[in-house]
Amino acid sequence: MNVDLIRAARTFLFVPGNRPDRFAKAEAAGADVVVIDLEDAVAPDDKDAARSDVAQWLSAGHPAVVRINGADTTWFDDDVAMLGAVSTHSTVGTHSAVGTAAMIAKAESPEIVWKVAAATEAPVIPLIETAVGVLNAPRIAATPGVARVAFGTIDFAAELGVDPDDREALLNARSTLVLASAAARVASPVDGVTTALRDTEQLTDDVGYAARIGLRGKLCIHPSQVAAVHDSLAPTDDQVAWARRIVDATRADGSAVAVDGHMVDPPVVARAQQILAAVRS
């Protein structure tokens, strides 16, 4: 999968790996990225069959991220081997199965992240969902092959014994991932799921909050969430108008200028360009 797509993606829509009948529906749902889940969504007895179904789907040229089982499970090595085989060997027609990426469940060490990146020759998204993972986030984000990190809020909150909807309780962890990503020069983190499937107001509020503190992507668990996330992450008309004024003013004068009574220097211009890039994406 194109690493630039992962870096720019707003929505990552999960689909169970043991439901191949839903793969095409997920692909057609309008999400930026489809995540086929071999971990929590698949019962132990179904892991092997699900892995086979996922390999077949990927080998047919369908781009997807695959959430593989954690490194401490008996399925990890087989998941990694499958992704490696599909990524490096399988081509159907004009479609190459290099349109894959790995999301590592319960990522805790840069060594494991590097192992997956090297074995699959694909972009990697470490899913940080434990205290160890958060504390190691700076090293994990800086590991070669990492396109972006994601936050597994539900598992993390369970480990801490707090409510996953308690923003104050999870603020430090979210901010740690934001800082780690920025320091590693990777894309902003992807925030965890909103479990209220039909509560658009809560979803929109969750996305807006996460974006304000630097998480500009969202893990989605239902197709109905995709459009609301895209709308929430789109720049407002006022933001776009401001960005255009900044860019237009600096085109005319390469030095520092004032716009709307505020000084404009290179960091301000960079933010304006990011806003306009989001409109075009």
C-alpha positions in Angstrom: 0.0 0.0 0.0 1.2 3.5 -0.8 2.8 4.9 2.3 1.6 8.4 1.3 -2.0 7.2 1.4 -1.6 5.9 4.9 0.0 9.1 6.1 -2.8 11.2 4.6 -5.7 8.9 5.6 -8.4 10.1 7.8 -10.4 6.9 8.2 -9.3 3.3 8.9 -12.4 1.1 8.6 -12.2 -2.4 10.3 -13.7 -5.5 8.8 -13.5 -8.9 10.4 -10.9 -11.2 8.8 -13.3 -14.2 9.0 -16.0 -12.4 7.0 -14.7 -12.4 3.4 -18.3 -11.7 2.3 -17.9 -8.2 3.9 -14.5 -7.3 2.3 -15.9 -5.8 -0.8 -18.6 -3.9 1.2 -15.9 -2.4 3.3 -13.8 -1.5 0.3 -16.9 0.3 -1.2 -17.7 2.2 2.0 -15.6 5.2 1.2 -13.0 4.9 3.9 -9.5 6.0 3.1 -8.1 2.7 4.3 -9.7 -0.7 4.9 -8.2 -2.7 7.9 -8.9 -6.4 7.7 -8.7 -7.7 11.3 -7.1 -11.0 12.1 -6.9 -10.2 15.9 -9.9 -9.4 18.1 -12.5 -10.0 15.5 -11.5 -13.6 14.9 -12.0 -16.5 17.3 -8.9 -18.7 17.9 -10.5 -21.7 16.0 -11.0 -19.4 13.0 -7.6 -17.8 12.7 -6.1 -20.1 10.1 -9.1 -20.0 7.8 -9.3 -16.2 8.2 -5.7 -15.8 7.3 -6.2 -17.9 4.2 -9.2 -15.8 3.1 -7.3 -12.6 3.7 -4.3 -13.9 1.6 -6.7 -14.7 -1.2 -8.2 -11.2 -1.1 -4.9 -9.4 -1.0 -3.5 -11.6 -3.8 -6.3 -10.5 -6.0 -4.9 -7.0 -5.9 -7.1 -5.4 -3.2 -5.2 -2.9 -1.1 -5.7 -3.2 2.6 -4.1 -2.9 6.0 -4.1 -6.2 7.9 -4.2 -6.1 11.7 -2.1 -9.0 12.7 -2.1 -10.8 16.0 0.3 -9.6 18.7 3.9 -10.9 19.0 3.1 -12.8 22.1 0.5 -15.0 20.4 0.9 -18.3 18.5 -0.5 -16.7 15.4 2.0 -13.9 15.0 4.6 -15.7 13.0 2.1 -17.1 10.5 0.4 -13.7 10.1 3.7 -12.1 9.3 4.7 -14.9 6.9 1.4 -14.6 5.1 1.8 -10.8 4.6 5.4 -11.3 3.5 4.5 -13.9 0.9 1.6 -11.8 -0.5 3.6 -8.6 -0.5 6.6 -9.9 -2.3 5.4 -12.7 -4.6 1.8 -12.5 -5.6 0.7 -10.5 -8.7 -2.6 -10.9 -10.5 -3.0 -9.2 -13.9 -1.9 -5.6 -13.6 -2.6 -5.6 -9.8 0.3 -6.1 -7.5 -0.4 -7.3 -4.0 2.2 -4.9 -2.6 -0.9 -2.9 -1.8 -0.7 -4.2 1.7 0.4 -2.8 5.1 0.6 -4.3 8.6 -1.1 -3.0 11.7 0.6 -4.7 14.7 -1.7 -5.3 17.6 -0.4 -4.4 21.0 2.9 -3.1 19.6 5.4 -2.6 22.5 8.9 -2.8 21.1 10.8 -1.3 18.2 12.5 -4.6 17.6 9.2 -6.4 16.8 8.1 -3.5 14.7 11.3 -3.7 12.7 10.9 -7.4 12.4 7.5 -7.0 10.8 8.6 -4.2 8.5 11.6 -6.2 7.2 9.7 -9.5 6.8 6.7 -8.0 5.0 8.5 -5.2 3.0 5.4 -3.2 3.7 4.5 -0.1 5.7 3.8 -0.7 9.3 1.2 0.9 11.7 2.0 0.0 15.3 -1.2 -0.1 17.3 -0.2 1.3 20.7 -2.6 -0.1 23.3 -0.6 -0.8 26.4 1.3 1.2 29.0 4.6 -0.3 27.8 3.7 0.7 24.2 3.1 4.3 25.2 6.3 4.5 27.2 8.2 3.1 24.2 6.3 5.2 21.6 9.2 7.5 20.7 11.4 4.6 19.7 8.5 2.8 18.0 7.5 5.8 15.9 11.2 6.3 14.9 11.6 2.6 13.7 12.3 2.3 10.0 9.2 1.2 8.1 6.7 2.9 10.4 4.2 5.0 8.4 2.1 6.1 11.3 1.1 5.0 14.8 -2.5 4.3 16.0 -4.0 4.4 19.5 -5.9 1.4 20.9 -8.0 3.3 23.5 -10.2 0.4 24.6 -7.4 -2.0 25.6 -5.2 0.8 27.0 -8.0 2.0 29.2 -8.8 -1.5 30.4 -5.1 -1.9 31.4 -5.3 1.3 33.4 -8.7 0.6 34.9 -10.2 3.8 33.6 -13.2 4.7 31.3 -12.0 4.8 27.7 -14.3 7.8 27.2 -12.6 9.7 30.0 -10.5 12.2 27.9 -8.5 13.4 30.9 -7.4 9.9 31.8 -6.1 9.3 28.3 -4.8 12.7 27.6 -1.2 12.0 28.6 -1.1 8.9 26.4 -2.6 10.7 23.4 -0.2 13.6 23.7 2.8 11.2 24.1 1.9 9.6 20.7 1.5 13.0 19.1 4.9 14.2 20.3 6.5 10.8 19.4 5.1 11.0 15.9 6.2 14.6 15.4 9.7 13.9 16.7 10.0 10.9 14.4 8.7 12.9 11.4 5.9 10.5 10.8 2.2 11.4 10.2 0.0 12.4 13.0 -1.4 9.5 15.1 -4.7 7.7 14.4 -7.1 7.9 17.3 -9.0 4.9 18.7 -12.6 3.8 18.0 -15.8 5.4 19.1 -18.0 2.5 20.2 -21.3 4.3 19.9 -22.1 3.1 16.4 -25.1 5.4 15.8 -24.3 8.4 17.9 -23.0 10.8 15.3 -22.8 13.7 17.7 -20.5 11.8 20.0 -18.4 10.6 17.1 -18.0 14.1 15.7 -17.1 15.5 19.2 -14.5 12.7 19.7 -12.9 13.4 16.3 -12.9 17.1 16.9 -11.3 16.7 20.3 -8.6 14.3 19.0 -7.8 16.6 16.1 -7.3 19.6 18.4 -4.6 17.8 20.3 -2.9 16.4 17.2 -4.5 13.1 16.2 -5.9 13.5 12.7 -7.1 10.0 11.8 -9.7 7.7 13.2 -10.2 4.0 13.6 -13.8 3.2 12.5 -15.8 0.1 13.3 -18.8 0.7 11.1 -19.3 2.1 7.6 -21.8 4.7 8.9 -19.0 6.4 10.8 -16.8 7.1 7.7 -18.6 10.2 6.3 -19.0 11.8 9.7 -15.3 11.5 10.4 -14.4 13.0 7.0 -16.7 15.9 7.6 -15.3 16.5 11.1 -11.7 16.5 9.8 -12.4 18.8 6.9 -11.2 22.4 7.3 -14.0 24.9 7.9 -14.8 27.6 5.4 -13.2 30.2 7.7 -10.0 28.1 8.0 -9.8 27.8 4.2 -10.4 31.5 3.6 -7.7 32.3 6.2 -5.2 29.9 4.6 -5.8 31.4 1.2 -5.2 34.9 2.5 -1.9 33.7 4.1 -0.7 32.0 1.0 -1.7 34.8 -1.4 0.0 37.4 0.8 3.3 35.5 1.0 3.3 34.8 -2.7 3.4 38.6 -3.2 6.1 39.2 -0.6 8.6 36.5 0.3 9.5 38.2 3.6 7.5 38.3 6.9 4.2 40.1 6.4 1.1 40.9 8.4 -2.3 39.4 7.6 -5.5 40.3 9.6 -3.2 42.1 12.0 -1.1 39.1 12.8 2.5 38.5 11.8 3.0 35.8 9.2 6.3 33.8 9.1 7.2 30.4 7.7 5.5 28.3 10.4 2.3 30.1 9.8 2.6 29.7 6.0 3.2 25.9 6.6 0.0 25.6 8.6 -1.9 27.4 5.9 -0.5 25.1 3.2 -1.5 22.1 5.3 -5.1 23.3 5.5 -5.2 23.8 1.7 -3.7 20.4 1.2 -6.4 18.9 3.3 -9.0 20.5 1.1 -7.5 19.0 -2.0 -7.1 15.5 -0.6 
